[in-house]
Amino acid sequence: MHFAHDTQFQKLLRGEADIDVVALLLEYARDAYPDLDPEPTREALDALGDQARSRLQNLPTTAHDADRLRTLSRFLYQTVGFRGNDAEYYHPDNSYLNVVVERRLGIPISLGIVYMAIAERAGISMFGIGAPGHFVIGRRTEDDEVWYVDPFTAGKVLDREGCFSAVEERLGEDGVLDAEHLRPATNVEIAVRVLRNLKACHVMRDDWRAALPVQRRIALLEPETLAEQRDLGLISLRAGDPREARKLLEVYSAQSPAAEQAELERYIKAARRMSAELN
């Protein structure tokens, strides 16, 4: 069974709530870095959490949550040097947590996960928000007020309207968001979003072998999404596993409209031919 030893991923598949997202992303990272020791990354996050806690303890006891978040952002982005990787936004290493922590470079969701992990270690509980086209994070205060942080733009702290504006600016459209878009994301939503980013990065590079374990994870997390089973078949074929490809594509084709069946037939024929050559 694929990923049988990935404790957090198996918990996610079982629908359990107590997921260690850092540990989960390090399981993802082992797909690309099979000899990865996760401990140095965890220790680095622990150390940064301790330093962040010390910074926050120097604030007045009356400090507002927004001030605490600004202090945390200054520490992470100005002192430690985390930043968004605009130059190579679609490089897969922006999503592998071990590399993100080592290089201090990432995309919104990976930087957001790092920010939340360090904040948690420093005593600040936060949540992820899977807004369209841009991942942000939030902090709900004791007064039921929410402050937002844009992890890609130096941890800028935003109120609700500022968050709407920041996300819509990234989308290039005004007035397209509503309150539902800023709700806390579930662990599954975060887990799948990271995988979709990785899938896109590997596919853009025609790196089908690297894309295969990513797509296998997506297909396991979304077993009812037929398009993901189709994509697993197509990626399996390109990655050199024609037997798996043939099985998946034949099952998908049987449930598809005639036009799509015709489009898939050449891939199924290729999978059959390649399977026969392996015998």
C-alpha positions as CSV (number, residue, x, y, z in Angstrom):
1,M,0.0,0.0,0.0
2,H,1.3,3.4,-0.9
3,F,2.3,5.7,2.0
4,A,1.5,3.0,4.6
5,H,4.3,4.4,6.9
6,D,3.2,8.0,6.6
7,T,1.5,8.4,10.0
8,Q,-0.1,11.8,9.4
9,F,-1.2,11.0,5.9
10,Q,-2.9,7.9,7.1
11,K,-4.6,9.8,9.9
12,L,-5.8,12.3,7.2
13,L,-7.3,9.4,5.1
14,R,-9.1,8.1,8.2
15,G,-10.7,11.5,8.8
16,E,-8.9,12.2,12.1
17,A,-8.8,15.8,13.3
18,D,-5.5,15.9,15.2
19,I,-3.2,16.3,12.2
20,D,0.4,17.6,12.7
21,V,0.5,19.6,9.4
22,V,4.3,20.1,9.7
23,A,4.8,16.4,10.0
24,L,2.4,15.8,7.1
25,L,4.4,18.2,4.8
26,L,7.6,16.5,5.8
27,E,6.0,13.2,4.7
28,Y,5.3,14.8,1.4
29,A,8.9,16.0,1.2
30,R,10.2,12.4,1.5
31,D,8.6,11.7,-1.9
32,A,11.2,14.0,-3.4
33,Y,13.9,13.6,-0.7
34,P,13.7,9.9,0.3
35,D,16.6,10.1,2.7
36,L,15.1,13.1,4.5
37,D,15.6,13.3,8.3
38,P,12.6,15.4,9.5
39,E,14.2,16.3,12.8
40,P,16.4,19.2,11.7
41,T,13.4,21.0,10.2
42,R,11.3,20.4,13.3
43,E,14.2,21.6,15.5
44,A,14.6,24.7,13.4
45,L,10.9,25.5,13.8
46,D,11.2,24.9,17.6
47,A,14.1,27.2,17.9
48,L,12.4,29.9,15.9
49,G,9.3,29.5,18.0
50,D,11.4,30.0,21.2
51,Q,13.0,33.1,19.8
52,A,9.6,34.4,18.7
53,R,8.2,33.8,22.2
54,S,11.0,35.8,23.7
55,R,10.2,38.7,21.4
56,L,6.5,38.6,22.2
57,Q,7.2,38.5,26.0
58,N,9.0,41.8,25.7
59,L,5.8,43.5,24.6
60,P,3.5,45.3,27.1
61,T,0.9,43.0,28.6
62,T,-1.7,45.4,27.1
63,A,-0.4,44.8,23.5
64,H,-3.2,44.2,21.0
65,D,-3.2,40.9,19.0
66,A,-2.4,42.9,15.9
67,D,0.7,44.3,17.5
68,R,1.8,40.8,18.5
69,L,1.3,39.6,15.0
70,R,3.3,42.6,13.6
71,T,6.1,41.8,16.0
72,L,6.1,38.2,14.9
73,S,6.1,39.2,11.2
74,R,9.0,41.6,11.7
75,F,11.0,38.8,13.4
76,L,10.2,36.2,10.7
77,Y,10.7,38.4,7.7
78,Q,13.1,41.1,8.7
79,T,15.3,39.3,11.2
80,V,15.1,35.6,10.1
81,G,14.7,36.5,6.4
82,F,11.7,34.5,5.2
83,R,10.3,35.9,1.9
84,G,8.1,35.0,-1.0
85,N,9.9,33.4,-4.0
86,D,8.6,35.6,-6.8
87,A,11.6,34.8,-9.0
88,E,10.9,31.0,-9.1
89,Y,7.3,30.9,-7.9
90,Y,6.6,27.6,-9.6
91,H,9.7,25.7,-8.4
92,P,8.6,22.6,-6.5
93,D,11.0,23.3,-3.6
94,N,8.7,26.2,-2.6
95,S,6.3,23.5,-1.4
96,Y,8.7,21.1,0.3
97,L,8.8,22.2,3.9
98,N,12.4,21.1,4.6
99,V,13.7,23.3,1.8
100,V,11.4,26.2,2.6
101,V,12.7,26.3,6.2
102,E,16.3,25.9,5.0
103,R,16.2,28.5,2.3
104,R,13.6,30.8,3.9
105,L,11.8,30.9,0.5
106,G,8.3,29.8,-0.3
107,I,4.9,30.5,-1.7
108,P,1.9,31.7,0.2
109,I,0.7,28.3,1.6
110,S,4.1,27.0,2.6
111,L,5.1,30.3,4.2
112,G,1.7,30.4,5.9
113,I,2.2,26.9,7.3
114,V,5.7,27.9,8.6
115,Y,4.2,31.1,10.1
116,M,1.4,29.2,11.9
117,A,3.9,26.6,13.2
118,I,6.2,29.2,14.7
119,A,3.3,31.2,16.0
120,E,1.9,28.1,17.7
121,R,5.2,27.4,19.4
122,A,5.3,31.1,20.5
123,G,1.8,30.8,22.1
124,I,-0.3,32.3,19.3
125,S,-3.0,30.0,17.7
126,M,-3.8,30.7,14.1
127,F,-5.7,29.1,11.2
128,G,-5.2,28.8,7.5
129,I,-7.5,30.4,4.9
130,G,-7.7,28.9,1.4
131,A,-8.9,32.0,-0.4
132,P,-9.0,31.7,-4.2
133,G,-5.6,32.2,-5.7
134,H,-3.9,33.2,-2.5
135,F,-3.5,31.5,0.9
136,V,-3.6,33.7,3.9
137,I,-3.7,33.0,7.7
138,G,-5.9,34.4,10.5
139,R,-6.0,34.9,14.2
140,R,-9.3,35.2,16.1
141,T,-9.0,37.3,19.3
142,E,-10.8,36.8,22.6
143,D,-13.2,39.6,21.5
144,D,-14.1,37.5,18.4
145,E,-12.2,39.9,16.1
146,V,-10.1,38.4,13.3
147,W,-6.8,39.7,12.1
148,Y,-5.2,38.4,9.0
149,V,-1.6,37.9,7.8
150,D,-0.4,37.7,4.2
151,P,2.5,35.3,4.5
152,F,3.8,36.1,1.0
153,T,4.2,39.8,1.4
154,A,6.5,40.0,4.5
155,G,3.7,38.9,6.8
156,K,1.6,42.1,6.4
157,V,-1.1,42.3,9.1
158,L,-4.5,43.1,7.7
159,D,-8.0,43.8,8.9
160,R,-10.9,42.1,7.1
161,E,-11.2,44.8,4.4
162,G,-7.5,44.8,3.9
163,C,-7.5,41.0,3.5
164,F,-10.2,41.2,0.9
165,S,-8.2,43.8,-1.0
166,A,-4.9,41.9,-0.8
167,V,-6.5,38.7,-2.1
168,E,-8.4,40.4,-4.9
169,E,-5.2,42.3,-5.9
170,R,-3.5,38.9,-6.4
171,L,-6.5,37.7,-8.4
172,G,-6.6,40.8,-10.5
173,E,-10.3,41.2,-9.9
174,D,-12.3,43.5,-7.5
175,G,-15.4,42.6,-5.6
176,V,-15.3,38.8,-6.2
177,L,-14.8,37.6,-2.6
178,D,-17.4,37.2,0.1
179,A,-17.2,36.0,3.8
180,E,-17.2,32.3,2.8
181,H,-13.8,32.8,1.1
182,L,-12.2,33.8,4.4
183,R,-13.4,30.8,6.5
184,P,-10.8,28.6,8.2
185,A,-9.6,25.9,5.9
186,T,-9.8,22.2,7.1
187,N,-6.7,20.1,7.3
188,V,-7.8,18.2,4.2
189,E,-8.2,21.4,2.2
190,I,-4.7,22.5,3.2
191,A,-3.2,19.1,2.5
192,V,-4.8,18.9,-1.0
193,R,-3.9,22.5,-1.8
194,V,-0.2,21.9,-1.1
195,L,-0.4,18.8,-3.3
196,R,-2.2,20.6,-6.2
197,N,0.6,23.2,-6.1
198,L,3.2,20.4,-6.3
199,K,1.3,18.7,-9.1
200,A,1.2,21.8,-11.2
201,C,4.9,22.5,-10.6
202,H,6.0,19.0,-11.6
203,V,3.7,18.9,-14.6
204,M,5.0,22.2,-15.9
205,R,8.5,20.7,-15.8
206,D,7.3,17.4,-17.4
207,D,8.7,15.7,-14.4
208,W,6.3,12.8,-14.4
209,R,8.1,10.6,-11.9
210,A,8.0,13.4,-9.3
211,A,4.4,14.1,-10.1
212,L,3.3,10.4,-9.6
213,P,3.4,10.2,-5.8
214,V,1.8,13.6,-5.6
215,Q,-1.1,12.5,-7.8
216,R,-1.4,9.3,-5.9
217,R,-1.9,11.2,-2.7
218,I,-4.5,13.5,-4.3
219,A,-6.4,10.5,-5.7
220,L,-6.4,8.8,-2.2
221,L,-7.7,12.0,-0.6
222,E,-10.3,12.6,-3.2
223,P,-11.4,9.1,-4.3
224,E,-14.8,10.3,-5.6
225,T,-13.3,12.8,-7.9
226,L,-13.0,10.9,-11.2
227,A,-10.9,13.5,-12.9
228,E,-8.1,12.8,-10.3
229,Q,-8.3,9.1,-11.0
230,R,-8.0,9.9,-14.7
231,D,-5.0,12.2,-14.1
232,L,-3.4,9.4,-12.0
233,G,-3.7,7.1,-15.0
234,L,-2.2,9.7,-17.4
235,I,0.7,10.5,-15.1
236,S,1.3,6.8,-14.4
237,L,1.6,6.2,-18.1
238,R,4.1,9.1,-18.6
239,A,6.0,8.0,-15.5
240,G,6.5,4.5,-16.9
241,D,3.8,2.5,-15.0
242,P,1.5,1.4,-17.9
243,R,-0.3,-1.4,-15.9
244,E,-1.6,1.1,-13.4
245,A,-2.3,3.5,-16.1
246,R,-4.3,1.0,-18.2
247,K,-6.5,0.0,-15.2
248,L,-7.3,3.5,-14.1
249,L,-7.9,4.8,-17.6
250,E,-10.2,1.9,-18.6
251,V,-12.3,2.4,-15.4
252,Y,-12.5,6.2,-16.0
253,S,-13.3,5.8,-19.7
254,A,-16.2,3.4,-19.0
255,Q,-17.9,6.2,-17.1
256,S,-17.1,9.0,-19.5
257,P,-19.0,10.6,-22.4
258,A,-18.3,9.2,-25.9
259,A,-16.2,12.2,-26.9
260,E,-13.9,11.8,-24.0
261,Q,-13.7,8.0,-24.5
262,A,-12.4,8.7,-28.0
263,E,-9.8,11.1,-26.7
264,L,-8.6,8.6,-24.0
265,E,-8.5,5.6,-26.4
266,R,-5.0,6.5,-27.7
267,Y,-3.7,6.6,-24.1
268,I,-5.3,3.3,-23.3
269,K,-3.9,1.7,-26.4
270,A,-0.4,3.0,-25.5
271,A,-0.8,1.6,-22.0
272,R,-1.8,-1.8,-23.4
273,R,1.1,-1.8,-25.8
274,M,3.6,-0.8,-23.1
275,S,2.2,-3.4,-20.7
276,A,2.6,-6.1,-23.3
277,E,6.2,-5.2,-23.8
278,L,6.8,-5.6,-20.1
279,N,5.7,-9.3,-20.1
